[in-house]
């Protein structure tokens, strides 16, 4: 445990000493909850994507549904909750694709990627700060959007590329 430099609602920053090559060094670490990312797959193979306005960058970007895992919640439960809140869909099946550490030089937070299938449409429950439009796209279209730079979110790119390589075995 280090010295807390900043404590916020989404993340905190702490400073602590580490021993590197026999010398004490200051290190900064961001503390945030782990996240779940969902690739919602319709029966016809189309993927439900979000076009979401991101205030930090001041623009709309394409993303997969995602969010932080809340206290007492499993990654799978968070994936199901985020899918329902952001898209309105519930999944009959929610299977783990893979897990990563997106920024291991800065944070220990992990990202859990799920594929959601057997979808049933319901009502969305967006947070007050969220602006999200839904689009359904074929995998080939999403891949071309990654290639062209239209999709910029690294979690979405990782999830789509992993799925595109492994879908034959899922």
WOKA-V778780 format. One record per residue. N is the residue number from 1. OMEGA is omega in whole degrees, 0 to 359 (* if undefined). D_CENTER is the distance of its C-alpha to the mean C-alpha in Angstrom with 1 decimal. Layout:
{{N | OMEGA | D_CENTER} {N | OMEGA | D_CENTER}}
This chain:
{{1 | 183 | 26.6} {2 | 179 | 27.1} {3 | 180 | 28.2} {4 | 179 | 25.8} {5 | 182 | 25.8} {6 | 176 | 23.4} {7 | 181 | 21.9} {8 | 183 | 19.7} {9 | 183 | 17.8} {10 | 179 | 14.2} {11 | 176 | 15.3} {12 | 179 | 18.7} {13 | 177 | 20.5} {14 | 177 | 23.2} {15 | 177 | 25.9} {16 | 180 | 27.6} {17 | 174 | 30.1} {18 | 177 | 29.6} {19 | 180 | 32.4} {20 | 179 | 32.0} {21 | 177 | 35.0} {22 | 181 | 37.3} {23 | 176 | 36.4} {24 | 180 | 34.5} {25 | 174 | 31.7} {26 | 180 | 29.5} {27 | 178 | 25.8} {28 | 179 | 23.0} {29 | 175 | 19.9} {30 | 178 | 17.0} {31 | 177 | 16.2} {32 | 178 | 13.0} {33 | 172 | 11.6} {34 | 183 | 9.3} {35 | 172 | 5.8} {36 | 179 | 5.2} {37 | 186 | 3.6} {38 | 172 | 7.0} {39 | 182 | 9.6} {40 | 186 | 12.4} {41 | 177 | 15.7} {42 | 182 | 18.9} {43 | 182 | 22.3} {44 | 177 | 23.4} {45 | 178 | 20.5} {46 | 181 | 18.8} {47 | 175 | 15.1} {48 | 179 | 13.9} {49 | 175 | 12.1} {50 | 168 | 11.7} {51 | 190 | 13.8} {52 | 176 | 12.9} {53 | 180 | 15.1} {54 | 185 | 13.8} {55 | 183 | 16.7} {56 | 180 | 16.3} {57 | 176 | 16.9} {58 | 179 | 19.0} {59 | 176 | 17.9} {60 | 175 | 16.1} {61 | 178 | 13.4} {62 | 182 | 11.9} {63 | 164 | 8.3} {64 | 176 | 6.9} {65 | 183 | 6.6} {66 | 175 | 3.9} {67 | 181 | 5.7} {68 | 176 | 7.8} {69 | 182 | 10.2} {70 | 181 | 13.6} {71 | 179 | 16.8} {72 | 183 | 18.4} {73 | 175 | 15.5} {74 | 176 | 14.4} {75 | 180 | 11.0} {76 | 178 | 12.3} {77 | 178 | 13.7} {78 | 179 | 10.5} {79 | 180 | 9.0} {80 | 180 | 12.4} {81 | 180 | 12.6} {82 | 178 | 9.6} {83 | 181 | 10.9} {84 | 182 | 14.3} {85 | 188 | 13.9} {86 | 183 | 12.2} {87 | 185 | 14.0} {88 | 182 | 16.8} {89 | 170 | 16.6} {90 | 183 | 17.2} {91 | 173 | 16.9} {92 | 182 | 19.9} {93 | 179 | 18.1} {94 | 185 | 14.7} {95 | 179 | 14.8} {96 | 174 | 12.9} {97 | 179 | 12.5} {98 | 180 | 11.9} {99 | 179 | 10.7} {100 | 167 | 10.5} {101 | 189 | 11.3} {102 | 182 | 9.9} {103 | 187 | 12.8} {104 | 176 | 15.5} {105 | 185 | 18.2} {106 | 185 | 16.9} {107 | 177 | 15.0} {108 | 182 | 14.9} {109 | 179 | 11.4} {110 | 178 | 9.7} {111 | 182 | 6.5} {112 | 184 | 7.5} {113 | 181 | 7.3} {114 | 169 | 9.6} {115 | 181 | 12.0} {116 | 179 | 13.5} {117 | 186 | 17.2} {118 | 188 | 20.3} {119 | 175 | 18.9} {120 | 182 | 21.0} {121 | 177 | 20.7} {122 | 183 | 21.2} {123 | 177 | 20.8} {124 | 177 | 17.8} {125 | 183 | 17.6} {126 | 173 | 15.9} {127 | 183 | 16.0} {128 | 182 | 18.9} {129 | 184 | 17.0} {130 | 172 | 14.8} {131 | 187 | 16.3} {132 | 169 | 14.6} {133 | 179 | 16.7} {134 | 173 | 15.9} {135 | 175 | 17.1} {136 | 187 | 17.7} {137 | 173 | 18.2} {138 | 181 | 19.8} {139 | 181 | 18.1} {140 | 178 | 20.8} {141 | 179 | 20.1} {142 | 178 | 16.4} {143 | 178 | 17.6} {144 | 176 | 20.3} {145 | 174 | 18.0} {146 | 181 | 16.2} {147 | 183 | 19.8} {148 | 182 | 21.1} {149 | 179 | 18.4} {150 | 174 | 17.5} {151 | 186 | 13.8} {152 | 182 | 12.9} {153 | 185 | 9.1} {154 | 179 | 8.8} {155 | 178 | 5.4} {156 | 179 | 7.1} {157 | 180 | 10.3} {158 | 182 | 9.7} {159 | 181 | 8.7} {160 | 181 | 11.6} {161 | 177 | 14.0} {162 | 179 | 13.7} {163 | 182 | 14.3} {164 | 180 | 17.1} {165 | 189 | 18.8} {166 | 189 | 18.6} {167 | 179 | 19.0} {168 | 184 | 22.8} {169 | 182 | 22.4} {170 | * | 19.9}}
